[in-house]
Amino acid sequence: MKIALPSPRALALLRPTAESARPLFARAPKRWQRWSPYVVTGIFVVILMPTSIAVLTNDYKAGGWAGALGVAQTVPLLLAVTRPVRAWLIIFSADVLGAILLIHADTARRPWPWTAAVIVGYLVLMACLGLREKTRTLVAVWLVTGAAGVVLGADAPAGATSTQVVLFVLAGVVLALTGALRSRGEAERLLAEQETISEAERAQRTLLEERARIARELHDVVAHHMSVITVQADSAPYRLTGLDDAARGEFESIASSARESLSEMRRLLAVLRSEGSGEEGGERAPQPGVDRLQQLVEATVRAGLPARLSLAAELPALPPAVDLSAYRIVQEALANVVRHAPGAGTRVSVTCDDRYLTVLVVNGPAAGRTSPLEGSGTGHGLVGMRERVRLTGGYLDTGPLPDGGFRVAARLPLDPPSVPDSLPEDAS
């Protein structure tokens, strides 16, 4: 009898991939789940091997071939946990060889070419394949199995009960079900990975947008001082009498350098506003500070959030970066309360000592059963707070409260460190 061997193209489809080296359920969270495939296949081997040997010896009178065939048709199931394609090659070859050897055995009214033990073991193997391999590999295995049954059935012994159709149909059903489970699990895994990547990209985009905004506001602060330097340097020769030519030239050089620096910053600001934020004109209003917190809180109260402001009676002249950062931190904290805990009582406190300006925003749980405007927080607003506090060299503490509220506390030094050449690369 001639058995058609798989073509080179079919063998290429059956070639194991790097992913095939990963055991079944290797990503399961619990240890017993990762070991369960070995236990299940081991149980089938322990049951099927002696059963197959006994059936081949007693029913088919296979003689000395019974033991070797029984081992070759069952033991490789253990390999199917990690190398299902290789296990299939071994078991399929042993099954075909066994069918050939049984042609002249006592097969009257007995299953042929696949015995009952062969069918059960083969279906277990198909389940391992379906949970691991790609669809094209499963189709190739199924077609090769059917082709082998057709070829063997052409020379079936008289009186034997044909089983090639039974195995072909059952193998197709098992492969379809397990392949669908594998495809669904793979799709869910890829979706979870994509959601993680998207969340990281959103956080990075938020960070970059906040840094661009800080850079724009920093420009406005620095530009004010540079403009003052320019005006003072230009007017110095007219305000101060008795200046020699060297002093006049020095003031002209200072004014020229200041004007050049202003021009460079304005060009940089134009890039940030056009590419970073999509604004054409940019923000041209004066930057807000602590003196406008009362207006901010009143606007929040009108929006339906019961908020109270406790502001120190006398505040010293704050550095522009600290003044602006304090306002933005309170603004973002109140916005977070509106989004995530609407109706929650909120207290805003701004105090100052000789070294630090302390900003504290505390809110309670959402009032009643009011639904939040956003179901879950991404924490992107906290990224901007941390960036601003790092810029001033201060400290930020945020976190939930035992009663279900939230706290934002920032300490901003009144003598902030010098601004670095570039913003930090991460926000910790």
HUQUI-V267460 format. One record per residue. RES is the residue in one small letter. SS is DSSP state (H for helix, E for strand, C for the rest). PHI is phi in degrees with one decimal (999 if undefined). NEAR is the number of other ideal C-beta (glycine too) atoms within 12 Angstrom. Layout:
# HUQUI-V267460
res: (RES:RES)
ss: (SS:SS)
phi: (PHI:PHI)
near: (NEAR:NEAR)
This chain:
# HUQUI-V267460
res: (m:k:i:a:l:p:s:p:r:a:l:a:l:l:r:p:t:a:e:s:a:r:p:l:f:a:r:a:p:k:r:w:q:r:w:s:p:y:v:v:t:g:i:f:v:v:i:l:m:p:t:s:i:a:v:l:t:n:d:y:k:a:g:g:w:a:g:a:l:g:v:a:q:t:v:p:l:l:l:a:v:t:r:p:v:r:a:w:l:i:i:f:s:a:d:v:l:g:a:i:l:l:i:h:a:d:t:a:r:r:p:w:p:w:t:a:a:v:i:v:g:y:l:v:l:m:a:c:l:g:l:r:e:k:t:r:t:l:v:a:v:w:l:v:t:g:a:a:g:v:v:l:g:a:d:a:p:a:g:a:t:s:t:q:v:v:l:f:v:l:a:g:v:v:l:a:l:t:g:a:l:r:s:r:g:e:a:e:r:l:l:a:e:q:e:t:i:s:e:a:e:r:a:q:r:t:l:l:e:e:r:a:r:i:a:r:e:l:h:d:v:v:a:h:h:m:s:v:i:t:v:q:a:d:s:a:p:y:r:l:t:g:l:d:d:a:a:r:g:e:f:e:s:i:a:s:s:a:r:e:s:l:s:e:m:r:r:l:l:a:v:l:r:s:e:g:s:g:e:e:g:g:e:r:a:p:q:p:g:v:d:r:l:q:q:l:v:e:a:t:v:r:a:g:l:p:a:r:l:s:l:a:a:e:l:p:a:l:p:p:a:v:d:l:s:a:y:r:i:v:q:e:a:l:a:n:v:v:r:h:a:p:g:a:g:t:r:v:s:v:t:c:d:d:r:y:l:t:v:l:v:v:n:g:p:a:a:g:r:t:s:p:l:e:g:s:g:t:g:h:g:l:v:g:m:r:e:r:v:r:l:t:g:g:y:l:d:t:g:p:l:p:d:g:g:f:r:v:a:a:r:l:p:l:d:p:p:s:v:p:d:s:l:p:e:d:a:s)
ss: (C:C:C:C:C:C:C:H:H:H:H:H:H:H:C:C:C:H:H:H:H:C:C:C:C:C:C:C:C:C:H:H:H:H:H:H:H:H:H:H:H:H:H:H:H:H:H:H:H:H:H:H:H:H:H:H:H:H:C:C:C:C:C:C:H:H:H:H:H:H:H:H:H:H:H:H:H:H:H:H:H:C:C:H:H:H:H:H:H:H:H:H:H:H:H:H:H:H:H:H:H:C:C:C:C:C:C:C:C:C:E:E:C:C:C:H:H:H:H:H:H:H:H:H:H:H:H:H:H:H:C:C:C:C:H:H:H:H:H:H:H:H:H:H:H:H:H:H:H:H:H:H:H:C:C:C:C:C:C:C:E:E:C:H:H:H:H:H:H:H:H:H:H:H:H:H:H:H:H:H:H:H:H:H:H:H:H:H:H:H:H:H:H:H:H:H:H:H:H:H:H:H:H:H:H:H:H:H:H:H:H:H:H:H:H:H:H:H:H:H:H:H:H:H:H:H:H:H:H:H:H:H:H:H:H:H:H:H:H:C:C:C:C:C:H:H:H:H:H:H:H:H:H:H:H:H:H:H:H:H:H:H:H:H:H:H:H:H:H:H:H:H:H:H:H:H:C:C:C:C:C:C:C:C:C:C:C:C:C:H:H:H:H:H:H:H:H:H:H:H:H:H:C:C:C:C:E:E:E:E:E:C:C:C:C:C:C:C:C:H:H:H:H:H:H:H:H:H:H:H:H:H:H:H:H:H:H:H:H:H:C:C:C:C:C:E:E:E:E:E:E:E:C:C:C:E:E:E:E:E:E:E:E:C:C:C:C:C:C:C:C:C:C:C:C:C:C:C:C:H:H:H:H:H:H:H:H:H:H:H:H:H:C:C:E:E:E:E:E:E:C:C:C:C:C:E:E:E:E:E:E:E:E:C:C:C:C:C:C:C:C:C:C:C:C:C:C:C)
phi: (999:-103.2:-106.8:-70.9:-83.5:-60.4:-72.0:-56.5:-67.6:-65.0:-63.9:-64.5:-68.1:-87.5:-65.7:-67.4:-100.6:-63.7:-65.0:-68.6:-74.0:-80.6:-64.1:-60.6:58.8:-65.8:-94.0:-64.1:-72.3:-105.4:-66.6:-64.6:-69.3:-70.3:-89.6:-59.8:-60.9:-65.5:-66.3:-64.2:-65.0:-63.7:-63.0:-63.5:-64.4:-63.1:-81.9:-76.9:-63.0:-67.1:-63.5:-64.5:-63.6:-65.3:-65.8:-63.7:-79.1:-86.5:-88.8:-97.2:54.1:-75.2:70.5:-66.9:-78.3:-61.9:-63.7:-65.0:-66.4:-60.3:-69.5:-66.4:-86.9:-123.8:-58.5:-60.9:-59.7:-63.8:-71.8:-65.2:-66.9:-112.2:-128.7:-65.1:-68.5:-65.0:-61.9:-63.7:-58.9:-69.3:-67.3:-63.2:-62.8:-67.3:-65.1:-65.2:-62.6:-63.6:-63.3:-65.4:-67.7:-87.0:-58.6:-99.6:-88.0:-82.0:-109.8:-61.0:57.7:-121.5:-60.3:-158.3:-83.4:-110.1:-74.9:-61.6:-64.3:-63.3:-63.8:-63.5:-62.7:-67.0:-67.4:-61.6:-64.0:-63.2:-63.5:-63.9:-64.8:-63.3:-80.2:-123.3:-95.4:-74.5:-61.6:-63.8:-68.0:-65.3:-64.0:-63.8:-61.8:-64.1:-67.8:-64.1:-61.9:-65.0:-64.0:-64.0:-65.1:-65.2:-64.4:-65.7:-66.2:-67.6:-126.3:-68.9:-70.1:-67.2:85.2:-78.8:-90.5:-68.7:-125.9:-66.7:-69.6:-60.0:-65.8:-61.8:-69.9:-63.1:-62.9:-63.6:-65.0:-64.1:-63.1:-66.3:-67.1:-68.6:-64.1:-65.3:-62.3:-64.5:-63.2:-65.7:-61.8:-66.1:-64.1:-64.8:-65.8:-65.0:-64.7:-64.1:-64.1:-66.2:-64.4:-65.0:-64.2:-63.3:-65.1:-64.5:-66.5:-64.0:-63.9:-66.6:-64.6:-62.2:-61.9:-66.2:-64.7:-68.7:-65.6:-64.4:-66.3:-62.3:-62.5:-64.4:-68.6:-63.5:-60.0:-62.4:-68.8:-67.6:-60.2:-61.5:-67.6:-65.5:-64.4:-62.3:-61.7:-62.0:-63.9:-66.3:-67.8:-70.0:-90.4:-57.6:-61.5:-89.8:-87.6:-105.9:-95.6:79.0:-80.5:-82.0:-64.1:-63.9:-66.8:-62.2:-62.6:-65.7:-64.2:-63.0:-66.3:-63.3:-63.5:-64.7:-65.0:-65.1:-63.9:-64.9:-64.3:-61.4:-63.1:-64.0:-66.4:-67.4:-64.0:-64.3:-63.7:-61.2:-66.2:-63.6:-74.6:-82.9:-96.3:-79.7:-120.6:79.7:-82.4:-90.7:-97.9:79.0:-83.4:-114.0:-76.7:-57.9:-70.2:-74.2:-147.7:-60.1:-65.8:-105.9:-65.9:-60.3:-64.6:-63.3:-66.7:-62.3:-64.3:-66.9:-63.6:-64.0:-79.1:104.4:-106.7:-70.9:-124.5:-127.2:-116.0:-117.2:-117.1:-56.4:-61.3:-127.9:-115.1:-70.6:-65.6:-87.2:-58.4:-54.5:-64.9:-68.2:-59.0:-68.6:-63.3:-61.3:-62.8:-65.2:-65.1:-63.1:-61.0:-68.7:-64.4:-65.8:-62.2:-65.8:-64.6:-62.4:-74.8:-105.2:-140.6:-59.9:83.5:-75.2:-64.7:-130.1:-122.7:-113.5:-130.3:-129.1:-126.2:-150.0:-123.9:-69.4:-119.3:-131.9:-101.7:-106.9:-117.0:-132.1:-126.7:-126.1:-127.5:-89.7:-70.0:-59.7:-72.1:59.3:-106.1:-62.5:-79.8:-66.5:-69.2:-127.6:-69.9:-144.8:-90.6:-93.2:77.9:-68.3:-64.8:-66.7:-61.4:-64.0:-60.3:-63.1:-61.1:-68.3:-66.3:-63.0:-62.2:-91.6:78.0:-98.9:-131.0:-132.1:-131.3:-132.4:167.8:-74.1:-107.6:-59.8:-83.7:98.7:-86.5:-147.2:-128.9:-127.5:-128.6:-132.2:-118.9:-112.1:-68.1:-74.0:-119.9:-65.8:-67.5:-63.5:-70.3:-67.9:-63.0:-141.9:-69.5:-61.7:-80.6:-136.8:-120.9:-94.9)
near: (20:11:24:18:16:25:14:10:13:24:17:15:24:33:21:26:19:8:21:28:17:21:26:39:27:21:16:16:9:10:12:13:17:19:18:19:30:25:19:24:34:22:19:33:33:18:21:37:33:21:25:43:30:20:33:41:22:17:25:36:19:32:18:13:26:30:21:22:37:34:25:33:46:42:29:35:45:33:31:43:35:26:31:44:37:28:39:42:30:26:47:42:23:35:42:37:25:41:43:26:30:38:25:19:30:22:31:16:14:27:32:39:43:42:40:26:36:45:35:34:45:48:33:39:49:40:36:42:46:35:35:41:39:26:21:19:32:37:23:29:41:36:25:35:43:26:24:36:37:21:22:36:27:18:22:27:27:15:14:28:22:26:32:33:22:27:39:31:20:29:42:26:20:30:42:22:21:32:31:18:20:29:22:15:21:21:14:15:15:14:14:15:14:14:15:14:14:15:19:16:16:18:25:19:19:26:31:25:26:33:30:29:34:37:31:31:37:33:34:32:30:29:28:22:21:26:23:18:25:26:20:19:27:21:18:23:22:13:13:15:10:10:17:12:11:11:17:21:16:18:27:21:19:25:26:18:18:27:22:17:22:26:18:18:26:22:15:23:30:20:19:28:26:17:15:22:25:12:19:11:12:24:19:13:10:17:28:25:33:39:20:24:36:22:19:33:31:17:21:33:22:13:20:20:35:25:35:24:28:21:29:22:9:10:23:18:15:29:31:29:39:38:35:38:44:50:38:39:46:47:34:35:45:40:32:35:43:30:27:32:37:29:26:33:25:40:31:39:28:41:25:26:15:10:18:29:42:33:47:32:47:31:38:27:24:28:21:11:9:18:14:20:20:19:9:11:22:22:23:29:34:32:32:37:40:35:38:43:39:32:39:39:26:32:23:34:22:30:14:18:19:10:15:16:26:34:28:41:30:41:28:43:27:25:19:30:16:12:22:15:6:11:23:20:13:13:27:12)
